[in-house]
Amino acid sequence: MFSFQWPWMILLLVLPLLLWLAGRNRATQSLDMRERRVTLLHPALVHLETAFSTGRPSRSAGSRSWYFLSALLWLGLVFSLMRPQWLEPHTEERTEGYDLMLAVDASHSMEALDFTVDGKQVSRMQVVKGVMDRFIQGRENDRVGLIIFGSQAFVLSPLTLDRQAVRHLLTDLVPRIAGDGTAMGDALGLGVRKLRERPAGSRVLVLIADGETTAGSIPPLAAARLAGREGIRIYAIGVGSDREEVPIMENGRLISRDDLGFDEDVMRRIASAAGGAYFRATDTSALESIYVRIDELEKSKAESRTVLIPYPLYRWPLGFALAVLLLLGLFPGGRMRRPDWRRNA
């Protein structure tokens, strides 16, 4: 589809006509003044006027060609300023799917080594990465987003169909990247804010944390109740053990701390307040259970959006105007410019 980006520039076409009318009025006024009084007496007044004439083209065939070329030049410049463009339609199709926002705890407590895999101690963050990587990989046609929280909550990835990009972001996630605290309530509130913009029926918030809240301005249960009122289901995945003392690596040394507990009761209450369910990260059937629960929800309707991609065409009228300008240089006054050999001789 052809269009102009600045169509109002077409008003410039009448500018030469206005200048011509204004110049004609001034010429008439000056002629009247000259007829009223004579201010110059010279024996060769005609020759003097010829010497200082402006060289206006006469009303001959050559002058008509000059006016025609000048009009074409101005027309090409004006059309260039109007920014002609060709609009190519592009349709983006989105299939039916769910809107899944992942809220991952990235606080200092996620460095705790209270899991064992193949006889080797691993941190809570390593368990989270493994569990959520399999979860994201299995959600085809779903829009997945990623929120991380420590002392503050941040949107690391908006809802997107590019699951591979979200998996890469999750792989690069390290504890304490968002601070040492755990602002779980702020993360839930941020997830509700992003999901409420999506169609109802398919909005899911997956919370992965250890249940301990040490920072933030929003209580986790209050944020969970808000999610329930907005029709957003929260599925909580608990990460941590029930040990009283948890080993953790600090300053290159392995120590035990008793302030890195796992509050499973808070995770259950958050899930219950938002109409979801609670799971343990160490349970191999937890992901399958979450899949079944999510698949029972209503999917978002398929979306189709058409955008027009502009391709600029101003180069063509501008090139035409430059070609006409070249002709005006070759034919000043509508006549071919010839070298004066006698003058050079």
Residue pairs with C-beta under 8 A, 6 or more apart in sequence:
1 86
1 87
1 89
1 308
2 84
2 85
2 86
2 87
3 84
3 85
3 87
4 10
4 82
4 83
4 84
4 85
5 82
5 83
5 84
5 85
5 310
6 81
6 82
6 83
7 82
9 78
9 81
9 82
9 83
10 78
10 82
12 78
12 81
13 74
13 75
13 78
16 70
16 71
16 74
42 48
55 333
57 63
57 66
57 67
57 333
57 334
60 334
61 334
62 331
62 333
62 334
62 335
63 333
63 334
64 334
65 331
65 334
66 328
66 331
66 332
66 333
66 334
69 324
69 327
69 328
69 331
69 334
70 328
72 320
72 321
72 324
73 321
73 324
73 325
73 328
75 317
75 321
76 317
76 318
76 320
76 321
76 324
77 317
77 318
77 321
79 314
79 317
80 314
80 317
80 318
80 321
83 312
83 314
84 312
84 313
84 314
84 316
84 317
85 310
85 311
85 312
85 313
85 314
86 310
86 311
86 313
87 308
87 309
87 310
87 311
88 308
88 309
88 310
88 311
89 306
89 307
89 308
89 309
90 306
90 307
90 308
90 309
91 304
91 305
91 306
92 304
92 305
92 306
92 307
93 302
93 303
93 304
94 161
94 302
94 303
94 304
94 305
95 141
95 302
96 141
96 299
96 300
96 301
96 302
97 140
97 141
97 142
97 143
97 161
97 202
97 299
97 300
98 139
98 142
98 143
98 202
98 203
98 204
98 294
98 297
98 299
98 300
99 142
99 143
99 145
99 159
99 195
99 198
99 199
99 202
99 203
99 204
99 300
100 139
100 142
100 143
100 144
100 145
100 159
100 204
100 205
100 206
100 294
101 144
101 145
101 146
101 147
101 159
101 191
101 194
101 195
101 203
101 204
101 205
101 206
102 132
102 135
102 136
102 144
102 145
102 146
102 147
102 166
102 170
102 206
102 208
103 147
103 148
103 149
103 153
103 184
103 187
103 188
103 190
103 191
103 205
103 206
103 207
103 208
103 209
104 128
104 132
104 146
104 147
104 148
104 149
104 170
104 173
104 208
104 209
105 128
105 149
105 150
105 182
105 184
105 208
105 209
105 210
105 239
106 125
106 148
106 149
106 150
106 173
106 174
106 175
106 176
106 177
106 178
107 149
107 150
107 151
107 175
107 176
107 178
107 179
107 180
107 181
107 182
107 214
108 150
108 175
108 176
108 180
108 181
109 124
109 175
109 182
109 210
109 212
109 240
109 260
110 123
110 124
110 125
110 128
110 175
110 210
110 239
111 123
111 124
111 125
111 175
111 176
111 248
111 249
112 123
112 124
112 210
112 240
112 246
112 247
112 248
112 257
112 260
113 121
113 122
113 123
113 246
113 247
113 248
113 249
113 254
114 124
114 240
114 241
114 243
114 246
114 247
114 262
115 121
115 122
115 123
115 124
115 126
115 127
115 241
115 282
116 122
121 247
123 175
124 210
124 239
124 240
125 173
125 174
125 175
127 239
127 281
127 282
128 208
128 239
128 281
129 170
129 171
129 173
131 208
131 237
131 281
131 286
131 287
132 170
132 208
133 167
133 170
133 171
134 287
135 206
135 287
135 290
136 144
136 163
136 166
136 167
136 170
137 163
137 167
138 287
138 291
139 163
140 163
141 161
142 161
142 163
143 159
143 160
143 161
143 198
143 300
144 157
144 159
144 160
144 161
144 163
144 166
145 155
145 157
145 158
145 159
145 160
145 166
145 194
146 155
146 156
146 157
146 166
146 169
146 170
147 153
147 154
147 155
147 156
147 187
147 190
147 191
147 194
148 154
148 156
148 173
148 177
148 178
148 187
149 178
149 182
149 183
149 184
149 186
149 187
149 190
149 216
150 176
150 177
150 178
150 179
150 180
150 181
150 182
150 183
150 215
151 178
151 179
151 180
151 181
151 182
151 183
151 215
151 216
152 178
152 179
152 183
152 186
152 215
152 216
153 178
153 183
153 186
153 187
153 189
153 190
153 216
154 178
155 190
155 194
156 169
156 173
157 165
157 166
157 169
158 194
159 194
159 198
160 166
179 215
181 214
181 215
181 216
182 209
182 210
182 212
182 213
182 214
182 215
182 216
183 213
183 215
183 216
183 217
184 207
184 209
184 211
184 213
184 216
184 220
185 213
185 216
185 217
185 218
185 219
185 220
185 221
185 222
185 223
186 215
186 216
186 217
186 218
186 223
187 207
187 216
188 205
188 207
188 218
188 220
188 223
188 224
188 226
188 227
188 234
188 270
189 218
189 223
189 226
191 205
191 227
191 232
192 205
192 223
192 226
192 227
192 230
192 232
195 203
195 204
195 205
195 230
195 232
196 203
196 230
196 232
198 300
199 300
199 301
200 231
201 231
201 297
201 298
201 299
201 300
202 297
202 298
202 299
202 300
203 230
203 231
203 232
203 233
204 232
204 233
204 234
204 235
204 276
204 294
204 297
205 227
205 232
205 233
205 234
205 235
205 274
205 276
206 234
206 235
206 236
206 237
206 290
207 234
207 235
207 236
207 237
207 267
207 270
207 271
208 236
208 237
208 239
208 281
209 236
209 237
209 238
209 239
209 267
210 238
210 239
210 240
210 260
210 261
210 262
210 263
211 238
211 240
211 262
211 263
211 264
211 265
211 266
211 267
212 260
212 261
212 262
212 263
212 266
213 219
213 220
213 266
220 266
220 270
221 266
221 269
221 270
221 273
224 234
224 269
224 270
224 271
224 273
224 274
225 273
225 274
227 233
227 234
227 273
227 274
228 273
228 274
228 275
232 274
233 274
233 275
233 276
233 293
233 297
234 270
234 271
234 273
234 274
234 275
234 276
235 271
235 276
235 277
235 278
235 279
235 290
235 293
235 294
236 267
236 268
236 270
236 271
236 276
236 277
236 278
236 279
237 267
237 278
237 279
237 280
237 281
237 286
237 290
238 262
238 264
238 267
238 278
238 279
238 280
238 281
239 262
239 281
240 246
240 260
240 261
240 262
240 264
241 262
242 262
242 264
244 258
244 261
245 256
245 257
245 258
246 256
246 257
246 258
246 260
246 261
247 254
247 255
247 256
248 254
248 255
248 256
248 257
248 260
249 255
264 278
267 278
268 278
270 278
271 277
271 278
272 278
276 293
277 289
277 290
277 293
279 286
279 289
279 290
280 286
329 337
330 336
330 337
331 337
